[in-house]
Amino acid sequence: MVIMTITIIAMVNLPPVALALIVVLRLCR
């Protein structure tokens, strides 16, 4: 999935960004 790929890239680049994306995804669901 594109979201998973973006999350992985974010984790490699900036962990805080990945955490933010995960939180947003959880809030959306």
C-alpha positions in Angstrom: 0.0 0.0 0.0 1.1 3.6 -0.7 0.4 4.6 2.9 2.6 1.8 4.3 5.4 2.8 1.9 5.2 6.5 2.9 5.2 5.5 6.6 8.3 3.3 6.1 10.1 6.2 4.2 9.1 8.6 7.0 10.4 6.3 9.7 13.8 6.0 7.9 14.0 9.8 7.3 12.2 11.3 10.3 10.7 9.1 13.1 8.5 12.0 14.4 6.8 12.3 11.0 6.1 8.6 11.0 4.5 8.8 14.5 2.4 11.8 13.4 1.2 9.9 10.3 0.3 6.8 12.5 -1.7 9.1 14.9 -3.5 10.8 12.0 -4.4 7.4 10.5 -5.8 6.2 13.8 -7.8 9.3 14.3 -9.3 9.0 10.8 -10.3 5.5 11.6 
